[in-house]
Amino acid sequence: MKNNWANELQRLAWLLTSCFFIGWLLGYALQGLVVGCAIHLIWNFSQLRRIHAWLMSKDKNQEPPELPGFWGAVCDKIYYLQRDQQRIQAKLEADVAYLHSSFASLSDAVVMINGHGTIDWCNTAARSNLGLRYPQDLGQHLLHLFRDPQFLQYFDGLNYDKGIEVKAPNNGQKTLWVQLTRFGEGDRLLFARDITEVQKLEQMRRDFVSNVSHELRTPLTVISGYIDNFHLFTDKIPQMALPLEQMAQNAQRMEYLLRDLIDLSRLETLPNEMHSTSVSLSLLSRMIVEEAQASLGDETRVINVDIQEHVDIWGNQLELHSALLNILINACKYTHDQGLIELICRKDEKGAYFSVTDDGVGIEATHIPRLTERFYRVDPSRSINTGGTGLGLAIVKHVLIRHDGELLIESSPGQGSTFSCHFSSHRLSE
Ligand code: ADP
């Protein structure tokens, strides 16, 4: 380019000098210079015209015109830039097509939504799962097609960390798990999975557990009744005393197990009720401390309490009682004799909380995320010896879900644990 500039200047200098010289010979030196400038201008204009015609040509592959000097170099540069641009565009188009085809082959529905909330693209599964029509629904606002109130709230909310379960807009029998994610500048990607079958299986599992638990209850009551009656004859047949004692203990364990299984399946299956009863966590806390002390028998625990008055939340008294008692009984079970337990029930800036801290055996960090699973025990033999069913914390978790609460567990082995239940402020009843 530098050379071209030098050549161009040289050429101009030659032209102007020649015109000036000829003009001078003819006695019109200045006019000669003007004619030189005009020739230069016209020549440049004609080169520009050829470049313009080439750039405006419909044939994008047309070679650039052969131009001398500086203009030729400019044309070549434009041509190379054009080629680069075409290559990049082709690569981008191929990438987009590849992405579209991989999304299209997904069995989950994928919908791209732009910053205005209108649909930019959707895959084949979105047509069957969400009933979208392609391409007719492109450019439509998603909420015109997906009117579920719960989805509307989710769509307009700021938090897309978790997905939600909603009924399919085109089929009330179908349940979808839907999750939104943000990308680009205000754009959103919607994933929807059909979970109808999974839900059916889950329902079948719950029904099965619930039915079996109910069915086992009656025979167990009969057996327990006979065991109690046989106890009356143990002075006549002393060798039966020990087996009968063991039978009674095991029947009792089974009863606890069935009770917890029935409670759990009730919590899982009943729809989340709109609580209209105000439950005093302060009174419940005092009540469960007495119950826990009574359950300890010969052993003792020092239970310190810090209970604020009038910590009241909208909820179900029985469910909350069972959850809080489970936590306190666990603290007693997994703490040595004379162990120290602290129970706190207070309001805080987020709402209210109930926490139980013990100085007992503690729990390894790896176990903590799994503690609320059914029958998950850190030390199964210890749990069974202390009369545990392995369902207590699963019940606590479900009760808290039904009260929009959250269970937090902090623990270190050998030092003790803190189990705390947090209730958000909209649950406070005063
Ligand atoms: P379990 O009937 O076995 O106590 P839970 O569901 O109540 O069942 O508790 C699950 C497991 O969590 C227990 O088996 C025990 O290992 C552990 N755990 C619960 N609470 C405590 C606690 N306060 N300290 C130590 N471990 C605990």
Residues whose N, C-alpha, C, O or C-beta is under 5 A from the ligand:
A	BS01	ADP	N330 A331 Y334 G362 I363 L371 Y376 R377 V378 D379 S383 G388 T389 G390 L391 G392 L393 A394 S417
